[in-house]
């Protein structure tokens, strides 16, 4: 299974925190890559790359100036395009079909999403048909797609590892984990 994310229309002055959270959620919940369009934001890329360096990967972030071209290229190589939108079909009614797709590009809007994105998508999917966070929608669709297996994901090449603990923050460096 290969899952990549496309975050549309990133705006530096307005979206740095939410776009960063989209990227971190994508990484933690099993996606291997995130593309973003809109304004190029080296600072956001640095934050995501730092997290990946410290906590492991693989995970990549890449700015994409031509988002529709990227989608068309992904379709040509067998990706199924899933657009998350409040106006889409119910996730729980469509997830079994989506799970049969081995390569996904999940599109998440930023500001107003143009009609072309709805048309090019293989699926326009909603999580609740109510306004809410794209971070939450992404986490839910990835959780449903991977059926909870994302919780067992092992990250490679980490420098820092969080150890689950009932009452304390336990963080170890890779040297301590060996």
Steps between C-alpha positions, in 0.01 A plus 500: 500500500627841405328810633598856418330827589451824306424808710355769272554874519729539801519863616804598705330773700194295581570125478847415634379323814208314338708392198775381733243301698366350177853387412573360847166317506569359154839370619376357831198331342685322221541725195844503341498845342323833500492753219371849554406777259435869547787693653836327543582485870857394576441554872214247504711255298782538753266420792364188329846385394632553853220285646572229241873513574441475875210253510562300183347437165483449219305819436559782253357845446512673164370829364294459182435806285269318255256300712265394217797379296619295799156340536491409129850350524401297806190368319720388209709285735203334665413722794138532606413861580300557818390858567391572858212745498203573723283464187611147414359154544503341844838349584357196676287414199797527258797376704479135389540606137781739591685226690526300177719777357869439566619850407316804636550871458281669759424865426428745780386851425619823649314805383219463244543184293434544129248272318780333300612316813154354558488387136844341486455307826399135486328550836372814670475385861358662810558425864163604654374752237560767765768771508802391706877471484680356200749357749221298664362388163844385388560305822162329472533398135853367556384309808210348306716421196773329705240345737699594809826347376659846496530470878755222451708688243873484569695808397854456371812708551368682806723693738237536770234256616203556729448209738141454619468550876204527734615807691818649353647643184755244387709600201814313404766563245585225253818418695295439815259274307777265388 
